[in-house]
Amino acid sequence: MGLLILVLLILAAAFGVLGAVLKATVFLVLTVLLTVSVLAVVGWYALRWQVRRVTRDLVGRRDERDLPPPVDDRY
């Protein structure tokens, strides 16, 4: 695989398009890295949001049964 990449780079340099090839490669690599990073961050926040929602629902149900109402409406 490394030999193939080396041969392609030498051919690109021989034909005078090495700069364009390197720019296109950098563009593609950075696009993939940015996409993966954004998807990871969005997935992390979605997972945290779901866990917090489930935790809040479970804790809320338990607290409603165990604690008296927060406002005393008798007066």
N, C-alpha and C positions, 0 to 999 in steps of 0.2 A: 504494500500500500504506500509506504514511504517512497519507494523507488518511483512509483507511478506519479506521485505528486511532484517529485523532483524533476522528472522528465517533462511534465506539463509546465512547470515553472521555467525550465530552460527553453522550451519551445515558445512560451509567451515572451520571454526576454529576447529570443532570436527574431520574433516577428514584431517587436516593439510595442507590445500591448501589455507588458508586465504591470504597469501602473494601473491600468483599467482592471486587470484581473485581480490585483490585490485590493483595490477599492471595492469591487463587487464582493470579494470574499469577506472583507471586514464588515461590509454592510449586512451580508447574510448572517454572519456569526453574531453580530450585535443585535440584530432583529430577533434571532432565536433566543438569545440570552435574556433580552428585555421581555419577550413574550412569556418565557418560563417564569421569570421573576414576578411579573404582574399576576400571572395565574396562581402562583404559590401564595402571594400576599392576599389575593381575593379569597382563595380557598381557606387560608388560615383565619381570616376575619369571619368568614361564613361559619366555619367550625366553632369558633369562639362564641359567636352570636347564638348558635343553636344550643351549645352547652349551657350558656347563661340563661337562655329561655327555659330550657328543661329544668335547670336547677332552681330558677325562680318559681316555676310552676309547682315543683315538688315541695319547696320550702314554704311557699305561700299556702298550700293546702294544709300542711302540718300546722302552721302558725294559726290558721283560722280556727282550727279545732281546739288548740291548746290555750290561746290567749283571749282575754276579754276584749270587747270592742275598744278602739282607741279613743272614742268620744263618748262621754257620759251624757246621754240625752234625757236623763230623768228630770232635769231642772229647766 
